[in-house]
Amino acid sequence: MGLIVKNTTFDDVDDEIETGSEVIIKETKENGIVVMRIGNIYQVKINDEVKSYTYDEILKK
């Protein structure tokens, strides 16, 4: 009998936002576009500025 391992890279992950997706920042209600993902940090372009946010700080549009 084998072990079942959850939350690996082989699982379907629902908490990912694709590059190019429009998002809303929860705290400031600003609209932005995801330009890059590095690990669990998302680079979001808002106006002409790029800021870093975690998944929990972002709402998918």
Secondary structure, DSSP 8 states (H G I E B T S, - for coil): ------SSTTS--SS---TT-EEEETTT--EEEEEEEETTEEEEEETTEEEEEEGGGEEE-
